[in-house]
């Protein structure tokens, strides 16, 4: 239970939350922006989505290989800082290097480092600072996703003017850039690049692995004396080193898979669909939302607003009634998004996208929450170093799955030479199926079984058995 004395998140806690939020912005802008708005410049959405998925899988394999080392590390913050500066350096390449093989290579590498930086190393810090309030904290932090997503497209349209549009070839989409003017691309990225640097500096200067190292308190709970907090931190560091939850044992636990599959699917389709918004919106007449751009700016604004609402509410539910129930509610919203979006109607598409927005931000909450909620604090690092890469390896396929479904029948001449229009219905049918599978998996997920397995492994390792995990909702 949360202490009633806990108020706010503390000054350092807020700085950590800003650090995580801006790391998410870095990840989203420099991996997904080129995939959505600028894909035609670099070879098309299908090529870029394959690079995205392949590179993300490589990054996740690296996570798994380093999982044990990172989980035991006393300086996760330093690892994150190194990954962050490498990612920012590659982001400069994304901005300044023109289209070609070198740009594609930079894009592939940044998809490896950005995952390790934003969703993995900083996420570990969130779990160590806010083990009981992780749902509320992540609900706030993941506002970064809908806000950045809502700003990216309209901002790019403003920078490029009429140069960004859906067209059959790169030269038709961005003639000025192909004529040699690279500045529009630089200017489209520049504000987000500056934000990324600011976030990295905040983490470098103000954040440590544990709040006690900077005079702060876990969960900002000041009911403990500084001396007690220090003792708890030192005990946790020692217990983390001897955790019974090694990676092979985590992967051999059925409830890990019942939990991580829904987390992965929620990420898969929130990320995947958002990488193709321009093309998906073009499948219906949405001019009632705005004639000049077929409703693109208005609908992206609605997605941003509902994404923020969903992230906050689902994060609050996560903290108050438990992660399992929060994920179940989210999978129901995912099912509704699939049903409505598959109707092939303008209204269905709009409401389906709004439902998808509701779980877009929240989908990134649950990897941290699941590991914090149902395992011990000392075991959090071991569990998260499994939930994060496995969830991400599932989600890394999202852009490829969505691009394949979207372009399955459209954007190609038929037997008469006419171009078949794109169809978004297959995209939402896939979302619907994934939502149903996720709901079933979460119903099978059993916190009680995790306790049984934990007790068995602790007894075998000669560790005391207690009731710390009893009552986890």
Protein Blocks (a to p, Z undefined) as FASTA:
>chain_A
ZZfkbgcjbjklmmmmmmmmmmmmmmmmmmmmmmmmmmmmnnpjklmmmmmmmmmmmmmm
mmmmmmmmmmmpcblmlmmmmmmmmmmmmmmmmmmmccdjklmmmmmmmmmmmmmmmmmm
mmmmmmmmmmmlmmmmmmmmmmmmmmmmmmmmmmmmmmnommpccdfbfklmmmmlmnop
aklmmmmmmmmmmmmmmmmmmmmmmpcfblklnopaehhiakbcfklmmmmmmmmmmmmm
mocbdfklmmmpmklmmmmmmmmmmmmmmmmmmmmmmmmmmmpccklnomklnommmmmm
mmmmmmmmmmmmmmmmmmmnojklmmmmmmmmmmmmmmmmmnopaklmmmmmmmmmmmmm
mmmmmmmmmmmmmmcfklmmmmmmmmmmmmmmmmmmmmmmmmmmmmmmgoiacfkopacd
ddfklmmmmmmmmmmmmmmmmmmpcfklmmmmmmmmmmmnopacdfklgoiZZ
